[in-house]
Amino acid sequence: MNLPACFAARPPAGVWRWGVPGAFGRQTSRRGCGGAGSLRPRRPSRGEMEAWRCMRRGYGRCVVGRGRYPMLPHHQRSLGRDWTTPWENLQRCCWNRHISSCMRWPGHYSRAPYPYFSSRHFSLNWRPPCLFESRTQFQYWNWRPDNLSQTSLIHLSSSIMNSEGDEPSSKRRKHQGTIKRHWEYICSHNKENTKILGDENVDPICEDSENKFDFSVMSYNILSQNLLEDNSHLYRHCRRPLLHWSFRFPNILKEIKHYDADVLCLQEVQEDHYGTEIRPSLESLGYHCEYKNRTGRKPDGCAICFKHSKFSLLSVNPVEFYRPDVPLLDRDNVGLVLLLQPKIPSGDSPAICVANTHLLYNPRRGDIKLTQLAMLLAEISSVAHQKNGSFHPIIMCGDFNSVPGSPLYSFIKDGKLNYEGLAIGKVSGQEQSSRGQRILSIPIWPPNLGISQNCVYEVQQVPKVEKTDSDPTQTQLDKTEVLETAEKLSSHLQHHFSLSSVYSHYFPDTGIPEVTTCHSRNAITVDYIFYSGEKKDVAGEPGTEVALVGGLKLLARLSLLTEEDLWTVNGLPNENNSSDHLPLLAKFRLEL
């Protein structure tokens, strides 16, 4: 089928009536007796001119000719903020159909020649997306809407879109392949001299010493299949076969086997898949698995798996963030805290506290996020606390749904946060929306939660009272008054751990942000591996911060990527990476 080279920005003087299916612009007029395929220009009717005016104003005319209504919703007709949305909708309407037939949209004017876009629909920085089936670049890439006039042309090179997997071509990238990540080795002979090496074939040259225990930790949000299907709009750039669990799980398992971490902290682990496939597969690789599912209807949770050959299990401590007696905590997120004992010949080594969580996503509920984090920190404090008052080494992994530099992130790293006057929607830094900007209340959570502003469980110690004939009800009131301290009215949050991030979140040479998750909506960092240690700035530039630890030393980390890097392989998920998150991986050394 041959298509015209372009669509005119206004109708011709004569209107061609379309009658032959499959032909475009070469069809028989109702008037006259022309043969099949002949053309006969005529004066457009009043109804056709009215339909054309509706099209120019972004409206469609009912089939019966009574009234008009928007052809596209208002937010899709206004292309100033996000030009990809209307083009994706246009392509979705045209998917796997000829241009000539797809323009007759159900419920719209049946003879509408084509949807008209005027210059007012485009932002000044708008550039046309790639709509071609071929691999060639758009020849008018520097085209600007300020040059748009009623005689301007929009060229289409093909009438049939590539419909494989229903992927919108505005998000489809030209290059396919595997992403390349390398180990960044961090070795310190002294605090003044720290190196980061980029060659994965070079082993780190660290100072040799006895009584050291090396191990590796992976944190990975593997993308629950249930959540993937509930949020399919985030994966329009993916071919449908790549999103099936039968395709995704072998890829995920392949990644886990390739990196061969000693400890796995997995998020979005679907319960039925965990029981039938994930746990058996990991146990066959030498892992012991512990799992905590969410308390609500969503069938996923968090898992911590460790190798039998490296650790023995001392305790398992699940954390449920949902509390029926606390109205604030009405979400079903969970955490899991394990205490692991390293297996070494001497048999005398400190235990390691490993925590894993997936905090609430909602960017406008920072009060819930902070409370969930405080509950996790309180459980870690309880598990990692030693008799001498110190703490076991701590590793805290997970999807915290907060970006670097946000108040929640700063609270984890700095150990303190004054939230007085802080807007509830600014806590996680995920978006700068004008909605949800209620100021955080003081205190954030109610006293009956049993967690102090220092993020530890409150021990309700009641002084001994001699037996008297006083009213027991009055005695109970006295006990309650003892527990009500001025601390609960403070806007200062604290925790007693010195936590550092494995990653610096920016590339040192360019300052470009690192990315841990990427889908059709955005690409940001929300996944972290935190561990107990002192912070040390090297050269004081973004991307050069490393952590030098007394008990734990960071030896190496698997490099992250930029958003541009990920889109060269069509974003996430793709043919080789079957989650919308990247796995985070770090190597540690425990000083015995």
C-alpha positions in Angstrom: 0.0 0.0 0.0 1.4 3.4 -1.0 0.7 6.3 1.4 1.0 10.0 0.7 4.3 11.5 1.8 2.6 13.7 4.3 -0.5 15.0 5.9 -1.5 18.5 5.0 -2.0 20.9 7.8 -5.3 22.1 6.3 -7.9 20.5 4.0 -7.6 20.9 0.3 -10.1 22.9 -1.7 -11.7 19.7 -2.8 -12.5 16.8 -0.5 -12.0 13.2 -1.6 -14.6 10.7 -0.5 -13.2 7.4 0.7 -15.0 4.3 -0.4 -12.6 1.6 -1.3 -11.2 -0.2 1.8 -7.4 -0.3 2.0 -6.9 2.7 -0.3 -5.9 6.1 0.9 -6.8 9.1 -1.1 -7.7 7.1 -4.2 -11.4 6.3 -3.8 -14.7 6.8 -5.6 -16.9 9.8 -5.0 -20.5 9.2 -4.2 -21.4 11.8 -6.8 -20.9 11.0 -10.4 -20.2 7.7 -12.0 -16.5 7.5 -11.9 -14.9 4.0 -12.0 -13.3 2.3 -9.1 -10.3 4.2 -7.8 -11.2 7.4 -9.8 -11.2 10.8 -8.1 -13.7 13.6 -8.4 -13.1 16.8 -6.4 -16.2 18.5 -5.1 -17.2 21.3 -2.8 -17.1 20.1 0.9 -20.5 19.9 2.6 -21.4 22.0 5.6 -21.2 19.0 7.9 -17.7 18.2 6.7 -16.5 21.7 7.2 -18.0 21.7 10.8 -16.2 18.4 11.4 -13.0 19.9 10.2 -13.3 22.9 12.5 -13.9 20.5 15.4 -10.8 18.6 14.5 -8.7 21.8 14.5 -10.0 22.6 17.9 -9.2 19.2 19.3 -12.9 18.0 19.3 -14.6 15.1 17.6 -18.1 15.1 16.2 -20.6 12.4 17.2 -21.6 10.0 14.5 -25.2 11.1 14.6 -24.0 14.7 14.3 -25.4 16.0 17.6 -22.9 17.8 19.7 -19.2 17.4 20.1 -16.7 16.3 22.7 -13.0 16.3 23.2 -11.1 13.7 21.1 -8.5 13.5 23.8 -8.6 14.3 27.5 -7.4 17.8 28.3 -4.1 16.7 29.9 -3.3 14.7 26.8 -4.3 17.5 24.4 -1.9 19.8 26.2 1.6 18.6 25.2 3.6 21.3 26.9 4.6 19.1 29.9 5.1 15.7 28.4 5.1 15.3 24.6 5.4 11.5 24.8 1.9 10.9 26.2 -0.2 12.0 23.2 2.1 10.4 20.7 2.0 7.1 22.6 -1.8 7.3 22.7 -1.8 8.1 19.0 0.4 5.1 18.3 -1.7 2.9 20.5 -4.8 3.8 18.5 -2.9 3.0 15.3 -1.2 -0.1 16.5 -1.0 -2.9 14.0 -3.4 -1.2 11.7 -3.2 0.9 8.5 -3.1 4.6 8.9 -6.1 4.9 6.6 -8.3 2.7 8.8 -7.0 3.7 12.2 -8.1 7.3 11.8 -11.8 6.3 11.9 -11.8 6.0 15.7 -14.9 4.5 17.3 -17.2 7.1 18.7 -15.7 9.9 16.7 -16.6 11.5 13.4 -16.4 8.7 10.9 -14.9 10.8 8.1 -12.2 12.6 10.0 -9.2 12.8 7.7 -6.6 12.7 10.5 -6.0 14.2 13.9 -4.8 17.7 13.7 -2.1 19.2 16.0 -1.5 22.9 16.0 1.6 24.7 17.4 -0.2 25.6 20.6 -0.2 21.9 21.6 3.6 21.8 21.7 6.1 23.2 24.1 9.0 25.3 22.8 11.5 22.5 23.5 9.3 19.8 21.9 11.1 17.4 19.5 9.2 14.8 17.5 9.7 11.3 18.7 11.0 8.6 16.5 7.9 7.0 14.8 9.7 5.0 12.2 9.9 1.3 11.5 13.3 1.7 9.9 16.5 2.3 11.9 17.3 5.6 10.3 17.4 8.9 12.2 14.7 11.4 11.8 15.9 13.8 9.1 14.3 16.9 10.7 15.6 16.3 14.2 16.2 20.0 14.7 12.6 20.9 13.7 11.0 23.4 16.0 7.3 24.2 16.6 8.0 27.9 16.1 8.3 27.1 12.4 5.0 25.4 12.4 2.4 27.0 10.2 -0.8 25.8 8.6 1.2 24.7 5.6 3.8 22.7 7.6 4.1 19.0 7.1 4.5 16.1 9.5 6.2 13.2 7.6 5.6 9.5 8.4 7.8 6.9 6.8 5.5 3.9 7.3 1.9 3.1 7.7 2.4 0.1 9.9 3.9 0.3 13.3 6.0 -2.5 14.7 3.4 -4.1 16.9 5.6 -6.7 18.6 4.8 -6.6 22.3 2.7 -3.4 21.9 5.7 -1.3 22.9 5.3 2.4 22.2 8.0 3.5 19.7 8.5 6.7 21.6 10.2 4.7 24.3 11.7 2.0 22.1 15.5 2.4 21.8 17.6 1.5 18.9 20.3 -0.5 20.6 19.9 -3.8 22.3 22.6 -5.7 24.3 23.8 -6.2 27.8 24.7 -3.6 30.3 28.3 -3.6 31.5 29.0 -3.2 35.2 32.4 -3.5 36.8 33.8 -3.9 40.3 35.0 -0.7 42.0 37.7 -1.8 44.5 38.2 0.4 47.5 41.4 -0.4 49.3 43.0 1.7 52.0 46.5 1.4 53.3 45.8 4.4 55.4 43.1 7.0 55.8 44.9 9.5 53.6 45.2 7.2 50.6 42.1 5.6 49.2 41.8 4.1 45.7 38.9 3.2 43.5 39.9 0.9 40.7 37.6 0.4 37.7 39.1 -2.7 36.1 37.1 -5.8 37.0 40.1 -8.0 36.2 42.3 -6.4 38.8 42.2 -7.7 42.3 42.3 -5.2 45.1 45.7 -4.8 46.8 44.7 -4.4 50.5 46.8 -4.7 53.5 47.3 -8.2 54.6 46.3 -9.3 58.1 45.1 -12.3 60.0 41.7 -12.6 61.6 39.6 -11.2 58.8 36.3 -12.5 57.5 35.3 -11.4 53.9 31.8 -11.8 52.6 29.5 -10.2 50.0 26.0 -8.8 50.2 23.4 -8.3 47.4 20.2 -6.2 47.7 17.8 -6.8 44.8 14.2 -5.8 44.2 13.2 -8.5 41.8 9.8 -7.0 40.8 6.8 -9.0 41.9 4.8 -10.3 39.0 1.6 -9.2 40.7 2.8 -5.7 41.0 4.1 -5.7 37.5 0.7 -6.6 36.1 -1.1 -4.1 38.4 1.2 -1.3 37.1 1.6 -2.3 33.5 1.6 1.4 32.4 5.2 1.5 33.7 6.4 -1.1 31.2 5.0 0.1 27.9 8.5 0.2 26.5 8.9 -3.6 27.0 7.9 -6.3 24.6 5.2 -8.4 26.3 7.0 -11.7 26.2 9.8 -10.2 28.3 7.4 -9.5 31.1 6.2 -13.0 31.6 7.4 -14.7 34.8 8.4 -17.8 32.9 10.9 -15.6 31.1 11.9 -13.3 34.0 12.7 -15.8 36.7 15.5 -17.7 34.8 17.1 -14.3 34.1 16.9 -13.3 37.8 18.3 -16.6 39.0 21.1 -16.3 36.4 22.1 -13.0 37.9 22.0 -14.4 41.4 24.2 -17.3 40.4 26.6 -15.1 38.5 27.3 -12.7 41.3 27.3 -15.5 43.9 26.7 -13.3 46.9 27.0 -14.7 50.5 23.9 -12.8 51.7 20.9 -12.0 49.6 18.3 -9.3 50.6 15.4 -9.6 48.2 12.4 -7.3 47.9 9.1 -7.8 46.1 9.3 -11.6 46.5 5.9 -13.0 45.5 4.7 -15.5 48.0 3.6 -18.3 45.7 6.7 -17.9 43.5 8.8 -18.0 46.6 7.4 -21.3 47.7 7.4 -23.1 44.4 10.4 -21.7 42.6 12.6 -19.1 44.4 13.3 -20.9 47.6 13.9 -24.4 46.1 16.2 -22.8 43.5 18.2 -20.9 46.1 18.4 -23.8 48.5 19.9 -25.9 45.7 22.6 -23.2 45.4 23.5 -23.6 49.1 21.4 -20.8 50.6 19.2 -20.9 53.7 16.1 -18.7 53.2 14.0 -16.7 55.6 10.9 -14.9 54.3 8.3 -12.3 55.6 5.2 -11.7 53.5 3.2 -8.5 53.6 0.3 -8.3 56.0 -2.3 -7.1 53.4 -3.7 -8.4 50.2 -0.5 -7.9 48.1 1.1 -11.3 47.9 4.8 -10.3 48.2 7.3 -9.7 50.9 11.0 -9.6 51.8 13.5 -12.4 52.0 17.0 -12.8 53.4 19.0 -15.7 52.2 22.6 -16.7 53.3 25.0 -19.4 52.5 25.3 -22.3 54.9 29.0 -22.4 54.3 29.5 -18.8 55.6 27.0 -18.2 58.3 24.9 -19.8 61.0 21.5 -18.4 62.0 21.2 -16.9 65.5 17.8 -15.2 65.4 15.0 -14.3 63.0 13.0 -11.1 63.7 10.2 -10.1 61.3 8.8 -6.5 61.5 5.2 -5.7 60.6 4.6 -2.0 60.0 0.9 -2.4 60.0 -0.6 -1.6 63.5 -4.4 -1.9 63.9 -4.3 0.3 67.0 -2.3 3.1 65.3 -4.4 4.9 62.6 -1.2 6.3 61.0 0.2 2.8 60.3 -2.5 1.4 58.0 0.0 0.2 55.3 1.2 -3.4 54.9 4.9 -3.0 54.4 7.3 -5.2 56.3 10.9 -5.7 57.3 13.1 -8.6 58.3 16.1 -8.6 60.7 18.5 -11.6 61.1 21.4 -12.1 63.4 24.1 -14.2 61.6 27.2 -15.8 63.1 30.2 -16.0 60.7 31.7 -19.5 60.5 35.4 -19.2 61.1 37.9 -21.8 62.3 38.5 -20.0 65.6 34.8 -19.9 66.4 35.1 -16.6 68.1 33.7 -13.7 66.0 31.1 -11.0 66.5 27.7 -11.6 64.9 26.4 -9.5 62.1 22.9 -7.9 62.0 21.4 -8.0 58.6 18.1 -6.1 57.9 16.0 -5.9 54.8 12.9 -3.8 54.1 10.7 -2.2 51.5 9.2 1.1 52.7 6.0 2.6 51.5 6.1 4.1 48.0 3.6 6.9 48.3 5.7 10.1 47.9 3.1 12.2 49.8 3.1 10.2 52.9 6.5 11.0 54.5 5.0 10.6 57.9 4.4 6.9 57.3 7.8 6.4 55.8 9.6 7.9 58.7 7.5 5.9 61.2 8.2 2.7 59.3 11.9 3.5 59.3 11.9 4.2 63.0 10.2 0.8 63.7 12.9 -1.0 61.7 15.7 0.9 63.5 14.1 0.0 66.8 14.1 -3.7 65.9 17.7 -3.5 64.7 18.7 -1.8 68.0 17.1 -4.6 69.9 18.7 -7.4 67.8 22.2 -5.8 67.5 22.6 -4.6 71.0 25.4 -6.3 73.0 25.7 -6.7 76.8 28.5 -4.2 76.9 26.3 -1.5 75.4 27.8 -1.6 72.0 26.2 -2.9 68.8 27.1 -5.8 66.4 28.1 -4.7 62.9 24.9 -3.7 61.0 24.0 -4.0 57.3 20.7 -2.5 56.3 19.4 -3.2 52.8 16.2 -2.5 50.9 14.1 -0.3 48.7 13.6 2.8 50.8 11.6 4.7 48.2 13.6 7.8 48.9 16.2 9.6 46.9 19.8 10.6 47.9 19.8 13.9 49.8 16.2 13.7 51.0 15.4 14.2 54.7 14.8 10.5 55.1 18.1 9.5 53.5 19.9 12.2 55.5 18.4 10.9 58.7 19.8 7.4 58.0 23.3 8.7 57.3 23.5 11.5 59.8 21.7 9.8 62.7 19.5 12.9 63.4 16.6 14.9 61.9 14.8 17.9 63.0 11.5 17.7 61.2 9.9 20.8 62.6 8.1 22.6 59.7 9.0 19.8 57.2 6.3 19.2 54.6 5.0 15.7 54.5 5.5 15.4 50.8 9.2 16.4 50.9 10.4 13.6 53.2 11.4 11.2 50.5 12.3 13.7 47.8 10.7 11.6 45.1 8.8 14.5 43.6 8.3 18.2 44.1 4.5 18.1 43.8 2.4 20.9 45.3 0.0 18.4 46.7 0.3 16.7 50.0 2.3 19.5 51.6 0.8 19.2 55.1 3.4 19.9 57.7 4.5 16.9 59.8 2.9 16.8 63.2 4.9 16.7 66.4 5.4 13.9 67.4 4.9 12.1 64.1 3.7 8.8 65.7 1.5 8.5 68.8 2.9 7.4 72.2 1.1 4.1 72.2 3.4 2.9 69.4 6.1 2.3 72.1 9.0 3.7 70.1 10.9 6.8 71.4 12.2 9.7 69.3 15.6 7.9 69.6 14.2 5.0 67.5 14.4 2.4 70.3 11.7 0.5 72.0 10.5 2.2 75.2 11.1 0.2 78.3 8.3 0.9 80.6 10.2 0.6 83.9 7.9 1.2 86.8 9.6 1.9 90.2 8.8 -0.6 93.0 5.9 0.5 95.1 5.3 -0.8 98.6 2.0 -2.5 99.2 -0.6 0.0 100.5 -4.3 0.3 100.8 -4.4 2.9 98.1 -6.7 2.6 95.2 -5.1 0.4 92.4 -6.7 2.6 89.7 -4.8 5.7 91.1 -1.6 3.6 91.1 -2.0 2.9 87.4 -2.5 6.5 86.7 0.7 7.4 88.4 2.5 4.8 86.3 1.1 6.4 83.1 2.3 9.8 84.2 5.8 8.5 84.7 6.0 7.4 81.1 4.9 10.7 79.6 8.1 12.6 79.1 9.0 15.8 77.4 11.0 13.8 74.8 7.8 12.8 73.0 7.0 16.4 72.3 10.4 17.0 70.6 10.7 17.4 66.8 14.2 15.8 66.8 14.7 12.2 65.7 17.9 10.3 66.4 19.4 6.9 66.1 22.6 5.5 67.6 24.1 3.9 64.5 26.9 5.3 62.3 25.6 4.2 58.9 27.2 4.9 55.6 26.0 4.1 52.1 27.9 1.6 49.9 27.3 3.9 46.9 28.1 7.6 46.5 25.1 8.1 44.1 27.1 10.4 41.8 29.9 9.6 39.3 33.0 11.4 40.5 34.2 12.6 37.1 30.9 14.0 35.8 28.6 14.4 38.8 25.9 12.6 36.9 23.5 10.7 39.2 23.6 6.9 39.5 20.4 5.1 38.9 19.0 1.9 40.6 15.6 1.7 39.0 14.3 2.6 35.6 11.0 2.3 33.9 8.7 4.2 31.6 7.9 6.9 34.2 11.3 7.8 35.6 14.8 6.6 36.5 16.1 7.4 40.0 17.9 5.9 43.0 15.7 4.3 45.7 17.7 1.2 46.6 20.5 1.2 49.2 23.0 -0.9 51.2 23.8 0.9 54.4 26.4 -0.4 56.9 27.8 0.7 60.2 31.0 2.7 60.0 32.6 6.1 59.9 32.2 8.4 57.0 35.2 9.7 55.2 35.2 12.2 52.4 38.0 11.8 49.8 38.8 15.1 47.9 35.5 16.5 49.1 33.8 16.0 45.7 30.5 14.3 44.8 30.9 10.7 44.1 34.1 10.3 46.1 32.7 9.5 49.5 33.6 6.1 50.9 33.3 4.6 54.3 36.2 3.4 56.4 34.9 1.1 59.2 36.3 -0.2 62.4 34.4 -3.5 62.5 33.3 -3.6 58.8 35.4 -2.4 55.9 34.0 -1.8 52.4 36.3 -3.6 50.0 34.4 -3.3 46.7 31.0 -2.4 45.1 29.5 -3.3 41.8 29.2 -0.2 39.7 25.9 1.5 39.0 24.8 3.1 35.7 23.3 6.3 34.5 19.8 6.7 33.0 21.4 7.1 29.6 23.3 3.9 30.0 20.1 2.0 30.8 18.1 3.3 27.9 20.8 2.1 25.5 19.5 -1.4 26.3 15.8 -0.3 26.3 15.6 0.5 30.0 14.4 -2.0 32.6 13.3 -4.7 32.3 14.9 -5.9 29.1 16.0 -9.1 27.5 18.9 -9.7 30.0 17.7 -7.8 33.1 14.3 -8.9 34.2 13.5 -6.5 37.0 13.0 -2.7 36.9 15.7 -2.5 39.6 19.4 -3.1 39.4 21.0 -5.5 41.9 23.3 -3.7 44.4 26.3 -5.7 45.4 29.1 -5.0 47.9 32.1 -6.9 49.4 32.9 -6.4 53.1 35.6 -7.4 55.5 34.8 -8.1 59.2 37.7 -7.3 61.6 37.8 -10.1 64.1 
